Amino acid sequence: MSLKLAELQIAIPKTFDAGKVADQIQQQSAIQQSNAQAASERQLEKNRETVTKSTETSETSSQDEEKERMEQERQNRKKREQEIKETKHPFKGNFVDFSG
């Protein structure tokens, strides 16, 4: 296959143009890939923060529930102790026997 001079004059510049286009396409795909990776990392970081915040919220609410339960138990204990103090025994304290 022999190329004539006229064909070479047309083919060589087109080869350079084709090389430039191929290089641009390759660079575009690399840029798109890096953009996609950056977006993925941002989304991953956002998901991590969301999980952390919800975990902190659930821990806080469980701690609040625990404190509330402990306070309720303490109040119930105080009530029982107060009721025991106020309750009079049918025999105790009514009669003192000094004969001995």
C-alpha positions as CSV (number, residue, x, y, z in Angstrom):
1,M,0.0,0.0,0.0
2,S,1.7,3.1,-1.2
3,L,0.6,6.5,-0.3
4,K,0.8,9.4,-2.7
5,L,2.2,12.8,-1.8
6,A,-1.3,14.4,-1.8
7,E,-2.7,11.7,0.4
8,L,0.1,12.2,2.9
9,Q,-0.5,16.0,3.0
10,I,-4.1,15.3,4.1
11,A,-3.4,12.3,6.3
12,I,-0.6,13.7,8.5
13,P,-2.5,16.8,9.8
14,K,-5.6,14.6,10.4
15,T,-3.4,12.3,12.5
16,F,-2.4,15.1,14.7
17,D,-6.0,16.3,15.1
18,A,-7.1,12.7,15.9
19,G,-4.3,12.5,18.5
20,K,-5.4,15.7,20.1
21,V,-9.0,14.6,20.2
22,A,-8.0,11.3,21.7
23,D,-6.0,13.0,24.4
24,Q,-8.9,15.4,25.2
25,I,-11.2,12.4,25.6
26,Q,-8.8,10.7,27.9
27,Q,-8.4,13.8,30.0
28,Q,-12.1,14.3,30.2
29,S,-12.6,10.7,31.4
30,A,-9.9,11.2,34.0
31,I,-11.5,14.5,35.2
32,Q,-15.0,12.9,35.3
33,Q,-13.6,10.0,37.3
34,S,-11.9,12.3,39.8
35,N,-15.1,14.4,40.1
36,A,-17.1,11.2,40.8
37,Q,-14.6,10.1,43.4
38,A,-14.7,13.5,45.1
39,A,-18.5,13.4,45.1
40,S,-18.4,9.9,46.5
41,E,-16.0,11.0,49.3
42,R,-18.3,13.9,50.2
43,Q,-21.3,11.7,50.3
44,L,-19.4,9.2,52.5
45,E,-18.3,11.9,54.9
46,K,-21.9,13.2,55.1
47,N,-23.1,9.7,55.8
48,R,-20.5,9.3,58.6
49,E,-21.6,12.6,60.2
50,T,-25.2,11.7,59.9
51,V,-24.7,8.3,61.6
52,T,-22.6,10.0,64.3
53,K,-25.2,12.6,65.0
54,S,-28.0,10.1,65.2
55,T,-25.9,7.8,67.4
56,E,-25.1,10.7,69.7
57,T,-28.8,11.6,69.8
58,S,-29.9,8.1,70.6
59,E,-27.2,7.8,73.3
60,T,-28.3,11.1,74.7
61,S,-31.9,10.1,74.7
62,S,-31.1,6.7,76.3
63,Q,-29.0,8.5,79.0
64,D,-31.9,10.9,79.6
65,E,-34.3,8.0,79.9
66,E,-31.9,6.3,82.3
67,K,-31.6,9.5,84.5
68,E,-35.4,9.9,84.4
69,R,-35.9,6.3,85.5
70,M,-33.3,6.7,88.3
71,E,-35.0,9.9,89.5
72,Q,-38.4,8.2,89.5
73,E,-37.1,5.2,91.5
74,R,-35.5,7.6,94.0
75,Q,-38.8,9.5,94.4
76,N,-40.7,6.2,94.9
77,R,-38.2,5.1,97.5
78,K,-38.6,8.4,99.4
79,K,-42.4,8.0,99.3
80,R,-42.2,4.5,100.7
81,E,-39.9,5.6,103.4
82,Q,-42.2,8.5,104.3
83,E,-45.2,6.2,104.3
84,I,-43.4,3.7,106.6
85,K,-42.5,6.6,109.0
86,E,-46.1,7.8,109.1
87,T,-47.6,4.4,109.5
88,K,-48.4,3.6,113.2
89,H,-47.9,0.2,114.5
90,P,-50.9,-1.2,116.4
91,F,-48.8,-2.3,119.4
92,K,-45.6,-0.4,119.4
93,G,-45.4,2.9,121.2
94,N,-48.9,2.8,122.7
95,F,-48.1,1.4,126.1
96,V,-44.9,1.6,128.2
97,D,-44.6,-1.0,130.9
98,F,-42.4,0.4,133.8
99,S,-43.0,-2.5,136.1
100,G,-40.2,-4.7,136.0
